């Protein structure tokens, strides 16, 4: 171990009941380095980080900090050794204030009767100011959006004055502006001598901000590469263990037939979130929805599916006017919605795979008032095989699956009803490149089979790579509709920002 090495893990092995999560894994983190750790869901990335942070104890192996072998028994030990952890899953106390969360370690370490709330609020405001976020230190965390809670999680780690910081999918819930602010902070931390371990599924973030990248697969160390000396395809292929020649499947070679309209939305408006929204979905296309967070994309789609209120607007399915007042109405018409928040809104985490996949379509697996277990197993087995869901069996609980496999179960749950229209809200958020590729191919195959697909995504490469046309929203209104021949990041960003000089609203 050289004098330039801040952290080294050697021969780390960790086994859970029935699963070897890590098998003789090692990596080194240099001083002033941003080091990415990548791999598919279930590769062992988060497990390794939790061992470094003392949340888990390894079966064998050692951790070396500044040349010394250390024993990290819990997160407090990690903090004392200068290690901070920004968790992917929000780990804040919801019932106390932002400032109290940020300085909880300091509060717990002091033996004093009076807590200096005024000073904590002042320091918290200064730290939050780096993100230009409207978060008041006195506000209870439960009242914050997920995006703002993620900022508080990051600020909490920054407040500990650590020498090593672990970021686990830190931008998953951030807006583009907030993510850029985080990257600027990471660059500053690096220049200040801080070493950073950075987990992300987003290749653009890794190639834009990291120095080296270590690849894990199935709990084993695969390789460490210098970012400036490799490329995205090489990293992805090492992650998945097979050649992926293109990150996105080929688009439709023909222009979608505008005479065959699957779905038409006319003059949708709500009292606050969106205004005068009209669009058509044609057979054979993937229609994208782009825009900044808060532009109203999800609200429009939820209104179409009966999950959000609207003040006016009409819906036509294959030319026939339909009325949807609830999600049950939408499902009865073959219209389904995949939520961006699979854990809170999409899945029953404490139930098993079989129970989740059959949940929306109980009629198909019931005989009268009784559940037909044989039919339910047959349906579940079909989708486990079709979606390549990694599991020990269909009775495995959802909370024990990786994020990518949870997403496949959620998608299977919707596909089980043979939908005519599929709305996908951030379908690949927080899942690995291999699972992303499988879902992208599935969506394109569905459109080729005649299913209407609408894709909402905050990732520009995904919108450009997947969609045949893109509707861009700005402040609750459509600012432009762009066809695939004109799709570019610059055009989409301009329209999302309200610059409509080149693309007036219409079917461009």
Secondary structure, 3 states (H helix, E strand, C coil): CCCCEEEEEEEEEEEECCEEEEEEEEEEEECCCEEEEECCCCCCHHHHHHHHCCCCCCCEEEEEECCEEECCCCHHHHHHCCEEEECCCCCCCCCCEHHHHHCHHHHHHCCCCCCCHHHHHHHHHHHHHHHCCCCCCCCEHHHCCHHHHHHHHHHHHHCCCCCEEEEECCCCCCCHHHHHHHHHHHHHHHHCCCEEEEECCCHHHHHHHCCEEEEEECCEEEEEEEHHHCCHHHHHHHHHCCCCCCCCCCCCCCCCEEEEEEEEEEEEECCCCCCCEEEEEEECCEEEEEECCCCCHHHHHHHHCCCCCCCEEEEEECCEEECCCCHHHHHHCCEEEECCCHHHHHCCCCCEHHHHHCCCCHHHHEECCEECHHHHHHHHHHHHHHCCCCCCCCCCEHHHCCHHHHHHHHHHHHHCCCCCEEEEECCCCCCCHHHHHHHHHHHHHHHHCCCEEEEECCCHHHHHHHCCEEEEEECCEEEEEEEHHHCCHHHHHHHHCCCCCCCCCCCC
